[in-house]
Amino acid sequence: MTLLHPYVRRTALALSGAAIATGAVAVPATAEKAPATTQHQSITVFAHRGASGYRPEHTLAAYALAIKLGADYIEPDLVSTKDGVLVARHENEISGTTDVADHPEFAQRKTTKTVDGVAETGWFTEDFTLKELKTLRAKERLPSVRPGNTRYDGRFEIPTFDEVLALANAESRKRGRVIGVAPETKHPTYFRSIGLPLEKPLLRSLTKAGRNSKHGKVVIQSFETGNLRSLARQTRVPLVQLTSATGAPYDVKAAGDSRTYADIMTPAGLRDVATYADWLGPEKNSIIPRDAQGFLTSPTPLVKDAHRAGLKVVAYTFRDENQFLPADYRDGTDPNAKGDIFAELNAFFEAGLDGVFADYTDSADAARDWWEES
């Protein structure tokens, strides 16, 4: 099948008689999307860093728009401040996503650090208190790709995880469906090494928001394995083991273990993942590789192997612009023009995916609707 255009959003679900509780999130069955009436698998749409195709990523505005556009889950990447508060940034180095370089009062805090074995120069969240970070403003991370988003530069604060959860809870009450939250712990070994572990404040915030249970519509992600194994002993919230098409988890590598992400994605590795996690989150090229010219090839057995191990599969990252699409689905030669993202998503749905991380929530939601209703 080839998907040529987005499908019209399905009719909104009727509200359940059970209200979504103030300050906590109740999860009545009827608050979820109606099940598909075909044989297709159900697809979950994760808004990658919010609606990051339309607003600077990891801002409350990006998350709110993603919800409006149909996201099932919003995804905040979590790092820590100097005073132990979790905030939403893709990395703890923030020169590319905030206006910190324009603040002369913080000029002396520019430094070089080694994070997960890689030397980086810039400004780091762990060197700022929350009060100081709140004086900064977000900016578009990919200005040359998404110049339209730069008009929002300087408008939005860096949100705390508590603020993201509060937004999700408020939107859940407003819309009569539970908005999921999918936090990713960024560099957990590094933050633990400097006395700012991410896991305890993460679970504390979930409990405060009424989300720390298997019914709270939360999934916790990590590219590392040790913190997920630890979290599996501390919470019933579903966990996502993220993987890359290359390399190895930093905590595994740092321990002198020779296992790689490729080893984790073997049938035996997936069975091990299933002892502590509920989802596998691979890079999409691990599911359908591209050839030397950038065209899609045949799917690997990864999705089937993960399903056999009892894992759901959510792949990253789906973006509408030509430069991120397989050559099959590019439209013209402008790398920043939008191509046929619907056809790419359809190919991955055919491969058996259970979920997608997408920068353009509306595109993923429309593709999902067409798939489930066709």
N, C-alpha and C positions, 0 to 999 in steps of 0.2 A: 504493500500500500504506500502511496505517496500523499503526504498531507500538504495541501496547497494553500490553505488559509486557516486562520483561527476559527474555532467553532464558537457559536454564541454561548455565553454562560448559561448553565442550567438554572432553572427556577430555584430561588432560595428555599432552604429547608424550613419546614414548619418548626416553630419553637417547641421545645419540650415543656410539659407541665412543670417539670422540676426546674426551678430557676438556678442560674449560675450564682453561687453564693458570693456576697460581698467580702472581699479580703481573701478569699480562697476560691478554688475552681472546682466545682462539682462537674462530673462528667457523665451526664445521662446519655444513654445510647443514642437517643434521637438527636443529640447535639452534633453528632458526626455527620459527614456527608452521606447521602443515600448510597447504598451499595450499587455497583454497576449491574445492569440487567443482562449483560452479555457474558461470554466466557473469558473476556479479557481480565488480566490481573488488575487490581486497584493500584493506582499510582499516587504516591505522596509527593507533594511539591514543597520543597524547602527553599525559602527565599534566601539566597546566598548573600550574607551580610546586609540583609534587607533588600529593598528594590534598588540594588546598586547600579542597575542600568539607567536609573532615572534621578537618583539623588546621591550625594556623597555617602559612601558606605558607612555602616555602623553608626548611624544617627537615628534618633527617634523618628525623624521625618521619613527616613528610608524604611524603617520597620513598619510604620503606620501605613505608608503607601503600599507596601508589600501585602499587608493584611487586606487592604481595600481591593487589591488586584487578585485576591483569591488564594494567597499562600495558606498552606496547612500549618507550616512551621516557619518561624523567623529564626535566623541563625546569628547569635552574637559570639564572636571570638573574644575570649576573656584573658586579660592580663591584669597585673596588680599594680596599684600605686604604692608609694613609699609607706603609707600608713595602712596598708593591707586591705584596701577597697578594690573590688573587682570592677573593671571598666571594660567597655567594648571597643577594642581596637584590633585590627588584623595582626599587628606586631607590637611588641613593646617599644620598638624604635618608631618614633612618630613624626619624623620630619616630612615624610611623604603624604601624610593624611591629616596634618594640622598646620596651623600657621605659627608653630613654635619658633621657627627661624626669624620671624618678624618681631619677636619680643626681646628687646635688648636686656631686660632684667634676667633673662634665662640664658644669655649668650655663653656664660662660663660653664654651663652644664653640658655643653656639647662635649662628647667624649667618645672613646673607642672601647668597645667591650667584645668579649667573645661569648656568643650565644650559640649553644649546640655545636660548638667547635668551629664556628664561623665568626671572623672578626667583622664588626660593623661599627660605623661611625655615625653619630647623630645624637638625638635626645631620647631618653628612655623613660617610660612611665614610672619605673621603680625609683627614679630620682626626683619625683614630684609628689607632693601631697595631693589629695583629691581637690582641696581648695585651690591649689595652684593650677591643676589641670583644667579646672572649670573656667579659668580665665582664657584658655585657648579656644579656638574654633576650628571645626572640621573643614577640610577642603577635598576636592575631587582627586582621587589617587591616579586616575588615567586621563589627564586633561587633553592629551592629544587624540585619544580615542573617543572620549565623550565630552567634547568641548561645551555642549549645552549644559552639562552638570556644573560647570564652573560658575555659573550665575548664582549658585547657592553657596559658593565659598564664603566663609566668614559668618554664616547665618546660624549654624547649629553647634551646640556644645558636645563634648564627649559624654555619652551617657554612662551611668553606672549600671551594673547588672540588675540591681534592685529596681532602677527606673525602667529597664526593659521589661522586667517581669510585671511591674505595675501597669505598663502599657498593654501588655498581652492580656492581663486580667481584665482591664477596663474594656478593651475591644471585645473580649469574649462575652462580657455582660451585654455590651451594646449590640452585638451581632447575633447572639443566641447560638453561637457555636464556639467550641473551645479552640483558641488559637494556641498551637503548640510552640514550644521554645526548644531550640537545639543548640545549647552552648558548647563551644569547643574550648578545651583547655590548651592554651598556647604555651609551649616550652615548659611543661610542668617540672621536669628535672632541674632546669635552670632556676626557676623561681624557688623551688625547694632548697636549692644550694645557697641562696642568698637570704634564707629565712622568711620567705613569703610564699608558702605553699598555697596552691589554688583550691585544693579539694575541700577543705573545711569551710572556708567562706562561701564556696559554691553551694554546698549542701545546706549551710545555714540560711542562705538567701532563698533557696527552694522551699525549705520548711516554712520560713516566714511568709512566703507567697502562697502557701497551700499547694505546692507542686511536688513535694518530695515523696512520691509514691508511684507505683506502676500505672496508676490511673490519672496522673497529673499532666499527661500529654507533654512530657519532657523526654528528650534523649540527650545524653552527654557523649561528646565525641573527643577523640584524641588520636594523634599519630603515634603516640607512645603506647606501650603495652602495660608497663608496671603500674601506672596510675589507674588504668582501667581495671586491672585485677584488684587493686586496693579498693576502688569504688564499688566493685561488685560485692565486696564484703560489708560495705557500709550503707548501701541503698538498694532499693528495688527498682529504681529508675532504669529504663533500658539504656544500654551502652552501644556506641558505634565505634568499631575499630577502623580507623582510617588507614589507608595504604597508599603508597605511591608506585608508579610504574618502575621506578629505580630506587636504589639506596636501601636503607634500613632504619628502623626506629632508633632515635637517638639514645634512648635508655638502654636498648639492647646492645647497640654498638659500643657505648661507653662502658658497659660491663664486660666487654671482651667476647661477647657472644657473636658468633659468625652468622646468625640467622639474618636474612634479608626480608624485605617486603615480598619478594618473589617466593620465598619459602613459606611465608604466612599465607599466601594465596594458593598453595598446593592443597589437595584434598586433606592431607594430614594436618597441615597448618590451620585450615579452616575448622576442622573438628576441634582443635585446641582453642581457637578463638571462641567457638560456641560454648566453651565451658565458663566464659566470663562475660561475653558480649551477646547482643541480640541482632546487631546489624554489621555488615561489612560496608565500608565506604571507600571504594576504589576510585582511582583516576579513570576517566572514561576510556582512555586508550588501553587500559587493561582488559576491557570488555570487548571492544571492537577496535583493533589496532588499525593504523593507517600505513599505507605503503610509502615508498620513497617520494612519490609525487603528492602525497597528502590525501589520497583517496581511501575510503574505508575498505577494509578487507573483510574476511569472515569473522564472526564472533568466536571468541575463545570459550572454553568450557567453564569459565569462572563463575558465571551466574548459576548455572546448573549445579556446580560443585558446592557453592555456598548454600543453595537451597537444600541440597541433600544433607548438609551439615546442620540445617535448622536455622540458618541466618537469612534475614532479608538483605537486600542489596540496594544501596543508594549511591549513585555515581556523581562525580563532580568533574568540571564545572561546565554548564551549558550557557553559552553566551551568543547573542544574536549576530554580532559583527562578523564579517567575512573572515577576518584574520584568525578567528577562533574556530571557524567551522571547517569540516572536511572539505576537500576540493570539490567533492560531489555536489555540494549545496551552496557554493559561493555564487553571488550574483554580481557580475561585473568585476572590475579590477580595483576598485576603491577598497582598501583593507578595512575602513571604518564604516562602510555601508552595510546595511543589514542583508543577510542572505536568507536561505530557506531553513531557518531553525526548526520549523515544524517537521520537515522531512527528516532532519537529523534526530530529533526526539522520537519520531515514529520508528526509526531504525533501532533505537535503543529500547523502546518499549517492546518491539518485536523480539529483542534478545532476552526479555524476561525481567527487566528492571522493576523494582518495587518503588523506587523514589529517585528524584533528581534534585540536585542543587542548581539553581538557575539565577542569573543576574536579572533577567527580565521575567518577573513572576507571571505577568499576563500571558506571555508567549507559552510558558510551560503549562499554565492552567488551561489555556485554550487547546493546546495539543493534547493534554490529558483528557479534556472533555470530549474532543473528537474521537479519541481512542476508545474511551469507555462507552460512548454512545453509538459507535459505529457497528 
